[in-house]
Amino acid sequence: MRRSRITAYVTSLLLAVGLALTGAATAQASGAAVGTGYVALGDSYSSGVGAGSYLSASGDCKRSTKAYPYLWAAAHSPSSFNFTACSGARTGDVTANQLTPLSSSTGLVSITIGGNDAGFSDVMTTCVLQSESSCLARIATAKAYVDSTLPGNLDTVYSAISAKAPAAHVVVLGYPRFYQLNGSCVAGLSETERSAINSAADYLDSAIAKRAAAHGFTFGDVRGTFTGHEICSGDPWLHSVNWLNIGESYHPTAPGQSGGYLPVFGMVA
């Protein structure tokens, strides 16, 4: 009886070890099957508007060699790199024009999207050119859109990414706050307007992070790395209004891409 119990125990132990090894082998094979190609999607914050050094082939999309996707790819040499982020992109533009490179061999995807849907450009135009009350009203309208419509638009994009690249690790990056309050700016917007714009950035980031988490994606919060480098700080990493190149206004500079976005992406990629 004792021998039978020992035999049964050893048999069970060997069977458990065998199953564990089989499982490990399966997991290893599964991991080996996951691709390592990298696809960078999104809007101007991912394409690198404001950083200069634009790739001539990218045309109006203004993809920069100083943008965080390009810098990360240059440093890590993924098996393939497709850079489809484009200036001015909204969620519908991503699904319509940017997803072609995605496949089962895509291992990593990055994206910034949602700011243009929420009316980022119009908010800033209103705040710069019109009254404080008009600015605050336009921000309230943007927040209402973030509540009512943006989540569904983000879900559509995120679901499309998962469908085309089911094995990919997807990193959704947010947007920085624009202003250092009580900073060095002595003209321009009021502190009330600057505070409201910062609050709107937080509101947008919160909505994006929530939808990213719902899809199992990783959210990269860049507000920390930009702290101390906002507009009105002593070392801003964001353009203020640039009347000579209005499209670069309120976008990260080259240091904003390398010091603000790249470290966050690098930590979670």
FIBAPA-409469 format. One record per residue (C-alpha): y, z, x; residue number from 1. Coordinates in Angstrom, 3 decimals. Example, Ala and Ser with C-alpha at 12.3 -4.5 7.8 and 13.67 -1.06 7.14 Angstrom:
<nodes>
+----------+----------+----------+-----+
:       c2 :       c3 :       c1 : pos :
+----------+----------+----------+-----+
:   -4.500 :    7.800 :   12.300 :   1 :
:   -1.060 :    7.140 :   13.670 :   2 :
+----------+----------+----------+-----+
</nodes>
This chain:
<nodes>
+----------+----------+----------+-----+
:       c2 :       c3 :       c1 : pos :
+----------+----------+----------+-----+
:    0.000 :    0.000 :    0.000 :   1 :
:    2.364 :    0.953 :    2.835 :   2 :
:    1.595 :   -2.328 :    4.644 :   3 :
:    2.262 :   -4.277 :    1.443 :   4 :
:    5.620 :   -2.618 :    1.020 :   5 :
:    6.565 :   -3.369 :    4.646 :   6 :
:    5.412 :   -6.974 :    4.265 :   7 :
:    7.412 :   -7.352 :    1.056 :   8 :
:   10.501 :   -5.844 :    2.705 :   9 :
:   10.253 :   -8.126 :    5.758 :  10 :
:    9.676 :  -11.140 :    3.535 :  11 :
:   12.739 :  -10.261 :    1.454 :  12 :
:   14.806 :   -9.728 :    4.606 :  13 :
:   13.768 :  -13.072 :    6.069 :  14 :
:   14.462 :  -14.793 :    2.788 :  15 :
:   17.941 :  -13.221 :    2.631 :  16 :
:   18.676 :  -14.265 :    6.212 :  17 :
:   17.433 :  -17.756 :    5.476 :  18 :
:   19.664 :  -18.023 :    2.433 :  19 :
:   22.632 :  -16.699 :    4.404 :  20 :
:   22.066 :  -19.230 :    7.155 :  21 :
:   21.651 :  -22.015 :    4.633 :  22 :
:   24.864 :  -20.936 :    2.946 :  23 :
:   26.668 :  -20.816 :    6.276 :  24 :
:   25.438 :  -24.274 :    7.151 :  25 :
:   26.542 :  -25.577 :    3.770 :  26 :
:   29.952 :  -23.989 :    4.174 :  27 :
:   30.261 :  -25.421 :    7.670 :  28 :
:   29.315 :  -28.881 :    6.456 :  29 :
:   31.765 :  -28.494 :    3.601 :  30 :
:   34.507 :  -27.475 :    6.006 :  31 :
:   33.705 :  -30.391 :    8.287 :  32 :
:   34.075 :  -32.732 :    5.338 :  33 :
:   37.615 :  -31.580 :    4.632 :  34 :
:   40.010 :  -34.134 :    6.032 :  35 :
:   42.833 :  -33.400 :    8.436 :  36 :
:   45.284 :  -36.085 :    7.389 :  37 :
:   48.798 :  -34.874 :    6.553 :  38 :
:   51.017 :  -36.324 :    3.805 :  39 :
:   54.664 :  -35.218 :    3.447 :  40 :
:   56.054 :  -35.662 :   -0.059 :  41 :
:   59.277 :  -34.687 :   -1.762 :  42 :
:   63.032 :  -35.062 :   -1.861 :  43 :
:   65.859 :  -35.128 :    0.676 :  44 :
:   65.091 :  -31.625 :    1.967 :  45 :
:   61.745 :  -32.969 :    3.170 :  46 :
:   62.921 :  -36.430 :    4.205 :  47 :
:   65.566 :  -34.840 :    6.416 :  48 :
:   68.865 :  -35.980 :    4.929 :  49 :
:   71.591 :  -34.275 :    6.940 :  50 :
:   69.542 :  -34.043 :   10.131 :  51 :
:   70.357 :  -37.530 :   11.437 :  52 :
:   68.021 :  -39.729 :   13.503 :  53 :
:   66.762 :  -41.640 :   10.456 :  54 :
:   63.845 :  -44.012 :   10.732 :  55 :
:   65.178 :  -47.520 :   10.146 :  56 :
:   62.110 :  -48.513 :    8.142 :  57 :
:   62.764 :  -45.713 :    5.643 :  58 :
:   65.939 :  -47.322 :    4.304 :  59 :
:   67.729 :  -45.305 :    1.639 :  60 :
:   64.974 :  -42.661 :    1.707 :  61 :
:   66.501 :  -41.491 :    4.996 :  62 :
:   63.403 :  -40.052 :    6.639 :  63 :
:   64.419 :  -38.288 :    9.811 :  64 :
:   62.562 :  -37.729 :   13.052 :  65 :
:   64.218 :  -34.286 :   12.984 :  66 :
:   62.804 :  -33.361 :    9.572 :  67 :
:   60.200 :  -30.585 :    9.491 :  68 :
:   57.279 :  -32.893 :    8.502 :  69 :
:   57.926 :  -35.224 :   11.425 :  70 :
:   58.380 :  -32.326 :   13.853 :  71 :
:   55.165 :  -30.632 :   12.671 :  72 :
:   53.158 :  -33.857 :   12.914 :  73 :
:   54.479 :  -34.542 :   16.420 :  74 :
:   53.426 :  -31.056 :   17.538 :  75 :
:   49.982 :  -30.955 :   15.864 :  76 :
:   48.778 :  -34.583 :   15.929 :  77 :
:   46.960 :  -34.712 :   12.574 :  78 :
:   44.352 :  -37.457 :   12.219 :  79 :
:   46.877 :  -39.349 :   10.097 :  80 :
:   50.467 :  -38.766 :    9.037 :  81 :
:   52.127 :  -40.357 :    6.019 :  82 :
:   55.776 :  -39.544 :    5.420 :  83 :
:   56.762 :  -40.617 :    1.904 :  84 :
:   59.459 :  -38.037 :    1.049 :  85 :
:   62.619 :  -39.752 :   -0.140 :  86 :
:   66.270 :  -38.873 :   -0.607 :  87 :
:   67.180 :  -38.319 :   -4.240 :  88 :
:   63.588 :  -37.989 :   -5.432 :  89 :
:   62.785 :  -36.271 :   -8.695 :  90 :
:   59.372 :  -35.221 :   -9.927 :  91 :
:   58.836 :  -38.586 :  -11.637 :  92 :
:   59.652 :  -40.437 :   -8.416 :  93 :
:   56.982 :  -38.478 :   -6.565 :  94 :
:   54.254 :  -39.372 :   -9.050 :  95 :
:   55.405 :  -42.991 :   -9.289 :  96 :
:   56.120 :  -43.803 :   -5.654 :  97 :
:   54.867 :  -41.242 :   -3.153 :  98 :
:   51.219 :  -40.397 :   -3.845 :  99 :
:   49.500 :  -43.569 :   -2.612 : 100 :
:   48.495 :  -42.125 :    0.809 : 101 :
:   46.712 :  -39.161 :   -0.791 : 102 :
:   42.914 :  -39.268 :   -0.752 : 103 :
:   39.817 :  -37.124 :   -0.334 : 104 :
:   40.468 :  -37.186 :    3.423 : 105 :
:   43.908 :  -35.596 :    3.068 : 106 :
:   43.756 :  -32.099 :    4.474 : 107 :
:   47.401 :  -31.051 :    4.247 : 108 :
:   50.271 :  -31.840 :    1.885 : 109 :
:   53.853 :  -30.565 :    1.956 : 110 :
:   56.497 :  -31.012 :   -0.715 : 111 :
:   59.982 :  -29.949 :   -1.773 : 112 :
:   60.821 :  -31.052 :   -5.299 : 113 :
:   62.712 :  -29.830 :   -8.342 : 114 :
:   66.274 :  -29.571 :   -7.098 : 115 :
:   67.276 :  -33.028 :   -8.267 : 116 :
:   65.534 :  -32.554 :  -11.608 : 117 :
:   67.616 :  -29.420 :  -12.157 : 118 :
:   70.827 :  -31.341 :  -11.395 : 119 :
:   71.584 :  -30.002 :   -7.923 : 120 :
:   74.044 :  -32.787 :   -7.083 : 121 :
:   75.919 :  -32.556 :  -10.365 : 122 :
:   76.150 :  -28.774 :  -10.125 : 123 :
:   77.785 :  -28.972 :   -6.713 : 124 :
:   80.100 :  -31.822 :   -7.748 : 125 :
:   81.227 :  -29.823 :  -10.773 : 126 :
:   81.764 :  -26.666 :   -8.753 : 127 :
:   83.722 :  -28.405 :   -5.995 : 128 :
:   85.938 :  -30.575 :   -8.211 : 129 :
:   86.371 :  -28.602 :  -11.422 : 130 :
:   87.305 :  -25.101 :  -12.538 : 131 :
:   85.356 :  -21.912 :  -11.985 : 132 :
:   84.454 :  -21.742 :  -15.665 : 133 :
:   83.143 :  -25.315 :  -15.588 : 134 :
:   81.098 :  -24.485 :  -12.503 : 135 :
:   79.519 :  -21.440 :  -14.108 : 136 :
:   78.804 :  -23.362 :  -17.313 : 137 :
:   77.087 :  -26.162 :  -15.368 : 138 :
:   74.954 :  -23.619 :  -13.493 : 139 :
:   73.921 :  -22.066 :  -16.812 : 140 :
:   72.868 :  -25.508 :  -18.050 : 141 :
:   70.804 :  -26.031 :  -14.898 : 142 :
:   69.081 :  -22.684 :  -15.353 : 143 :
:   68.244 :  -23.553 :  -18.952 : 144 :
:   66.618 :  -26.760 :  -17.708 : 145 :
:   64.637 :  -24.785 :  -15.148 : 146 :
:   63.344 :  -22.625 :  -17.989 : 147 :
:   62.594 :  -25.334 :  -20.526 : 148 :
:   61.637 :  -28.564 :  -18.753 : 149 :
:   61.120 :  -28.181 :  -15.023 : 150 :
:   57.824 :  -26.220 :  -15.208 : 151 :
:   56.125 :  -29.042 :  -17.087 : 152 :
:   57.470 :  -31.633 :  -14.639 : 153 :
:   56.189 :  -29.602 :  -11.695 : 154 :
:   52.788 :  -29.203 :  -13.357 : 155 :
:   52.527 :  -32.977 :  -13.686 : 156 :
:   53.271 :  -33.505 :   -9.984 : 157 :
:   51.007 :  -30.706 :   -8.792 : 158 :
:   48.118 :  -31.858 :  -10.982 : 159 :
:   48.494 :  -35.411 :   -9.688 : 160 :
:   48.370 :  -34.173 :   -6.086 : 161 :
:   45.201 :  -32.170 :   -6.765 : 162 :
:   43.557 :  -35.101 :   -8.516 : 163 :
:   44.186 :  -37.499 :   -5.622 : 164 :
:   43.651 :  -35.011 :   -2.759 : 165 :
:   41.222 :  -32.370 :   -4.049 : 166 :
:   40.438 :  -30.975 :   -0.583 : 167 :
:   44.041 :  -30.650 :    0.559 : 168 :
:   45.883 :  -27.460 :    1.382 : 169 :
:   49.179 :  -27.948 :   -0.457 : 170 :
:   52.347 :  -26.214 :    0.731 : 171 :
:   55.292 :  -26.171 :   -1.659 : 172 :
:   58.516 :  -25.252 :    0.101 : 173 :
:   61.573 :  -23.877 :   -1.663 : 174 :
:   65.300 :  -24.199 :   -1.125 : 175 :
:   67.707 :  -21.949 :    0.821 : 176 :
:   70.650 :  -20.064 :   -0.582 : 177 :
:   73.780 :  -22.033 :    0.237 : 178 :
:   76.354 :  -19.360 :    0.980 : 179 :
:   76.821 :  -16.246 :    3.020 : 180 :
:   78.887 :  -14.093 :    0.697 : 181 :
:   82.036 :  -12.493 :    2.095 : 182 :
:   81.646 :  -14.826 :    5.037 : 183 :
:   84.084 :  -16.810 :    7.131 : 184 :
:   85.121 :  -19.365 :    4.462 : 185 :
:   88.716 :  -18.769 :    3.437 : 186 :
:   89.102 :  -21.751 :    1.099 : 187 :
:   87.055 :  -23.763 :   -1.319 : 188 :
:   84.858 :  -22.119 :   -3.919 : 189 :
:   85.456 :  -18.611 :   -5.164 : 190 :
:   83.077 :  -15.803 :   -4.286 : 191 :
:   82.034 :  -15.766 :   -7.940 : 192 :
:   81.037 :  -19.417 :   -7.722 : 193 :
:   79.242 :  -18.945 :   -4.417 : 194 :
:   77.318 :  -15.987 :   -5.774 : 195 :
:   76.354 :  -17.936 :   -8.905 : 196 :
:   75.139 :  -20.887 :   -6.815 : 197 :
:   73.015 :  -18.557 :   -4.677 : 198 :
:   71.614 :  -16.985 :   -7.845 : 199 :
:   70.735 :  -20.446 :   -9.138 : 200 :
:   68.848 :  -21.195 :   -5.905 : 201 :
:   66.866 :  -17.974 :   -6.364 : 202 :
:   66.183 :  -18.918 :   -9.986 : 203 :
:   64.904 :  -22.341 :   -8.984 : 204 :
:   62.755 :  -20.971 :   -6.162 : 205 :
:   61.202 :  -18.420 :   -8.493 : 206 :
:   60.227 :  -21.115 :  -11.004 : 207 :
:   58.791 :  -23.364 :   -8.290 : 208 :
:   56.822 :  -20.521 :   -6.697 : 209 :
:   55.324 :  -19.563 :  -10.063 : 210 :
:   54.077 :  -23.074 :  -10.832 : 211 :
:   52.787 :  -23.536 :   -7.259 : 212 :
:   50.756 :  -20.317 :   -7.552 : 213 :
:   49.348 :  -21.434 :  -10.901 : 214 :
:   47.907 :  -24.507 :   -9.175 : 215 :
:   46.529 :  -22.553 :   -6.226 : 216 :
:   49.167 :  -23.928 :   -3.855 : 217 :
:   50.995 :  -22.010 :   -1.123 : 218 :
:   54.720 :  -21.382 :   -1.542 : 219 :
:   56.870 :  -21.387 :    1.581 : 220 :
:   60.058 :  -19.365 :    1.098 : 221 :
:   62.795 :  -20.514 :    3.481 : 222 :
:   65.502 :  -18.133 :    2.277 : 223 :
:   64.616 :  -15.627 :    4.986 : 224 :
:   64.851 :  -18.064 :    7.882 : 225 :
:   68.199 :  -19.377 :    6.623 : 226 :
:   69.654 :  -15.881 :    6.253 : 227 :
:   72.597 :  -15.651 :    8.637 : 228 :
:   72.808 :  -19.443 :    8.795 : 229 :
:   74.223 :  -20.238 :    5.366 : 230 :
:   77.549 :  -21.975 :    4.763 : 231 :
:   80.388 :  -19.532 :    5.591 : 232 :
:   78.309 :  -17.925 :    8.356 : 233 :
:   79.160 :  -18.176 :   12.031 : 234 :
:   76.251 :  -20.553 :   12.674 : 235 :
:   75.557 :  -22.572 :    9.527 : 236 :
:   72.378 :  -24.647 :    9.250 : 237 :
:   73.614 :  -26.348 :    6.091 : 238 :
:   76.349 :  -28.942 :    5.731 : 239 :
:   79.264 :  -27.984 :    3.523 : 240 :
:   81.130 :  -30.784 :    1.758 : 241 :
:   81.186 :  -33.773 :    4.088 : 242 :
:   83.802 :  -36.157 :    2.724 : 243 :
:   82.928 :  -38.760 :    5.366 : 244 :
:   79.234 :  -38.724 :    4.425 : 245 :
:   79.026 :  -37.119 :    1.007 : 246 :
:   75.245 :  -37.570 :    0.799 : 247 :
:   74.729 :  -35.076 :    3.632 : 248 :
:   76.658 :  -32.335 :    1.828 : 249 :
:   74.638 :  -29.185 :    1.140 : 250 :
:   71.646 :  -30.392 :    3.131 : 251 :
:   70.067 :  -28.808 :    6.207 : 252 :
:   71.298 :  -29.867 :    9.617 : 253 :
:   68.813 :  -30.655 :   12.400 : 254 :
:   68.732 :  -26.925 :   13.366 : 255 :
:   68.155 :  -26.141 :    9.685 : 256 :
:   65.062 :  -28.328 :    9.722 : 257 :
:   63.711 :  -27.039 :   13.039 : 258 :
:   64.776 :  -23.406 :   12.640 : 259 :
:   64.752 :  -22.978 :    8.879 : 260 :
:   61.981 :  -25.138 :    7.447 : 261 :
:   59.598 :  -25.801 :   10.347 : 262 :
:   58.716 :  -22.142 :   11.152 : 263 :
:   57.945 :  -21.396 :    7.495 : 264 :
:   55.796 :  -24.482 :    7.130 : 265 :
:   54.091 :  -23.787 :   10.437 : 266 :
:   53.094 :  -20.283 :    9.336 : 267 :
:   51.393 :  -21.422 :    6.140 : 268 :
:   50.176 :  -24.951 :    6.976 : 269 :
+----------+----------+----------+-----+
</nodes>
